[in-house]
Amino acid sequence: MIKSAFGGIEMAEKTLQFRYAVQADIPLVLAFIKELADYEGMLDQVVATEVLLKEWLFEKEKAEVIIGEYDGEAVGFALFFHNFSTFLGRAGIYLEDLYVRPAVRGKGFGKAFLKRLAEIAVERGCGRLEWWCLDWNQSSIDFYVAMGAEPMEDWTVYRIAGDTLEDLAR
């Protein structure tokens, strides 16, 4: 892989190009979200809509999306946002979703996405890049470990959502 002058990664005479999503990409982003959810067996949990994505991604600017295009076709996306480490005293990037379409997996696109996200983190002065991975997704776990990622030990993720969140807010 060779980094091109346009923020892409050259692969076998073609280039994977990265660009930030724009409002016109909302249907594509939602399609990627649903494809990922289907892969994870969680499609029934997707309540995101184009209206919600427009509001939260482009009006409130609470998250960002990069889209990877290969040979002129969108092949994947990464949705991320900034978090903050009190110990580091600076922001980090939290990768919410990374998805590469099955037909183009095995070409190094996942690695290229993580490389681009690492570049963004460094450009912005962030202290880290982190994400969660489903325990059953061994192929992703193996990939992340091979990239140098370290699983967090001694930490458990907690969540309050739905009615419990509403009840707590009252």
C-alpha positions, 0 to 999 in steps of 0.5 A: 500500500502506498499513500497517494497525494489525495488522502487515499491508499493505492492498491493494485493500480486503483486507489481507495479514496477517503472523503468526509460525508456530506448531506447528500450521502445520508441515504448511503450512510443509512444503507451502510448502517443497516448493512452493518446491523444486518451483519451483526444480527441487530437489524431489528434494533436500527431506528436511525432514519435519514431525518435523524442522521441529518439532524445529528450529523449535519445540523448538530455536528455530533459525529463525522463520517468518512466514506471510502471509495474504490474505483468510483464506488462507495465500499465502506464507511467509518462513523466517529466522534470526539471523546475526552480523556481527563487523564490525558487532558485532551480529546480522543476519537471514538470509532462508533462504526467501521464497515467494509462491504463483504464483496471487497473485504480482504483488500486492506480497506479495513486497515486503510480506514484505521490508518486514515482515522489514526491520521485524523487523530494525530492531525487533531492532536488527539491522544487516542483512537478507541472503539468497542468490538462484539465478543463473538466477532473473532475475525475483527478481534484478530484484525484489530490485535494484528493492527496493534490494538490492545483490548481493555482489561479490567473495564466493563461497558455500562449503558443506560438507555430507553425507559431506564434513561427516561426514568433516571432523567426524571 
